[in-house]
Amino acid sequence: MVEPNQSSIYGETLDSLKEKLTEAGHPAFRAGQIMQWLYKKRVARWDEMTNLAKPLRLWLDQRFSLLPSKILLDKKASDVTDKLLIEYGDRSLVETVVIRAPMVGVGQENARKTICVSSQVGCAYACRFCASGLAGFKRDLDTSEIVSQLIHASRALELEDPHAAKEDQVAFDNIVMMGMGEPLSNYENVVPALKILNSEWGMHFGARRITLSTSGLVPQIRQLADEPLNLRLAISLHGATNEVRRKIMPINRKYPLEELIPAIEYFRERNGRMVTLEYILIEGINDSIEQAEELSKIARQLHAHVNCIPYNTVQGLQWKRPSLNRQRVFVNILKRQSVSVTIRREKGHDIDAACGQLRLKEEQERGNYVHVR
Ligand code: SAH
């Protein structure tokens, strides 16, 4: 039972847990053991923490919740994507997606797995092409709700294949903050969560394997650049001029390209990593030759990689993806300018795996759907 005064253990750091243990008269060193059970063994119950004395387990049970969220739906799309729909105590819904990248000559069970994590319930940024913005913003996720999505994901993969996790490692290879929400507008919960995932006592997951994607919040990009976290950064660009970007991303009015580009440059200088520019191809909106040329200039200036993503149709929105030929023409212009570019292979179209789509459906069925535009 989750008592109202309980907080989730997944929001604790080693130090904060030590402090709480000491205050309650338990030895501080127990904190390290508890973290081991949480992040290395990923246990579901306190009584599985067998090296802890019973009174301590009892105290933990009263003081903290372990996994207050539940998996509402574990939807398997194909052999490349599954989607977990997680419900929190307040009935908020959040999506966590498992994406498997097939590898040539290797069985699907060995494919690299990427977990796409949500940072908010809904989203306030209202990008015109995105399902998350359609239902508006509900709330920020707290640190523990972000961290526990990764625990759920690893456990789901381990359930499917008991050998999925090696030794003390989790059962996936990459984390992308590309699920629902704008991670940088929930900086105070997202960054601590990433620190827990990255820390040695926590998940010990390499920062090089974590990518944060943002619609372009300039002050927070600069703040993130100054963090001791060596994350990868992806920018949802989707328009190579203010005129085009403004039409589909309202955030561009607040932070136009002349502010965004220097912030990305600053991040790259501080962080030393190549930044990725994400560019959804939408027919007749941003797929012109001129946009490809402008995009090439930006990418070259920033030494950035460009990831073109053919638009994923969202029910209720009128946008379309360009023809394969048009996609090729666009990408070839970038290649000719020696820009490092990839075009994303489609994953999860059949389960509505793009940002916010699954939740939107569930909310519509529940009757909670509010159209804000
Ligand atoms: N708010 C953050 C992260 C969430 S969106 C951001 O904007 O980056 C994650 C990625 O999914 C973004 O690049 C977003 O533009 C993209 N996306 C959203 N809707 C999509 C759709 N219908 N088809 C393809 N990509 C989509």
Boltz pocket constraint, residues with backbone or C-beta under 6 A from the ligand:
constraints:
  - pocket:
      binder: B
      contacts: [[A, 129], [A, 130], [A, 131], [A, 177], [A, 178], [A, 179], [A, 180], [A, 181], [A, 182], [A, 183], [A, 213], [A, 214], [A, 215], [A, 216], [A, 234], [A, 235], [A, 236], [A, 278], [A, 280], [A, 309], [A, 310], [A, 311], [A, 312], [A, 313], [A, 314], [A, 354], [A, 355]]
      max_distance: 6.0
